[in-house]
Amino acid sequence: IDNFKKLLEDSSFIEQYKIKNDIKKQGEEPAWHHFLKKNDWLLGLNIDIKFTKDFTSEMDLGVKNTDGKGSPKTDLMGISDFTSIIELKTSNTKFFTEKRKNTSRADTWPFSDDLIDGISQCLGQKFSWDKNHKSKDLIKLNSDLEKEILNQDINQTIDPKTIFIIGNKQKELPQESIDPDIKLKRETLERFRRNNRNIEILSFDELYERAYFIVYNDYAPKLNF
């Protein structure tokens, strides 16, 4: 929980975390991927009403072309009685554009390209896995880091639940703000989330708040930005 808080509040801690854990890939996303995979209870108890027991990384979901490419990969896959797909961006990814477009309606605010592209990516992954899972082995690493092929008659895939973790609502869209633009953005995001059946959008700070409550049985204090 302390490291989760530091990752959210202190951008320099992300680089420290990458150095400590020998993460070579560029950017923040590999650090978040490593942190959430290492502490998979944060997702297993938080991303769905049902308990998710296992997670596996960078799953190949589709069918590759003749060049060995073209199959989408998801950041994490949750494995329980039914599989779920988890896609990550970073806590600094924005939900919205900084400025409204001339074509924007009076009661909405335009979403960022990162959010829209991420939603499209999630939908593509969901479709590919739903279509192709029976023709692929479902593999996870066991506690000895050995590959284990799971029985898909037991760990099934039906209209897979897809979770998209992105952004920081407290930072970009503070609840206590009296700025009318912030209020409009919050309402726009919530309408979109409530009317989106296929993808559950969850911010990193919301995930942190849930995890804090599980550990301490209390509400998390406000994060500092």
Secondary structure, DSSP 4 states (H G I P E B T S, - for coil): -HHHHHHHH-HHHHHHHHHHTT--SSSSHHHHHHHHHHTTHHHHTTSSSSPP-EEEEEEE-S---TTS----EEEEEEESSEEEEEEE--TT--SB-SS--TT--TT--PBPHHHHHHHHHHHHHHHHHHHHGGGS-EEEE-TTS-EEEE-TTTSEEEEEEEEEE---HHHHS-TT---HHHHHHHHHHHHHHHT-SSEEEE-HHHHHHHHHHHHHSSPPPPP--
